[in-house]
Amino acid sequence: MEDKRKHKRIALSGEIILKQLGGSGDTETAQIEITDCSRDGVGFSTDAQLTIGDNYEANLTLWTKEVLHVFVQIVRAAKIDDKFHYGGIFIGMPDSDKMRIEVYETVRDQLGEKE
């Protein structure tokens, strides 16, 4: 099957802050397993239940241990076994952060070609 994605996907680690933007109440965090990430969005799994259409804060950790603080709008969700799998788009991400993700893609691809 042909891949029609605009940007390559990469795997990262991170956490999501379980407080809806603009919401009130306690702030909790949950670990997320990022299955794919591009300059436009992120796919991840977590034990926490999120709401499609809501916006959340998240921290993505790059291979350099640099943490990108991002805002994600949930656009798709599925429950498989006891995990929730989500897809989200980045909201208001600065171009400098998008470039960090692209640099990571390039470095990973170059290292993969040498192996």
Secondary structure, DSSP 8 states (H G I E B T S, - for coil): -----SS--B--EEEEE-S-TT--S---EEEEEEEEE-SSEEEEEESS---TT-EEEEEEE-TTS-EEEEEEEEEEEEEETTEEEEEEEESS--HHHHHHHHHHHHHHHHHHHH-
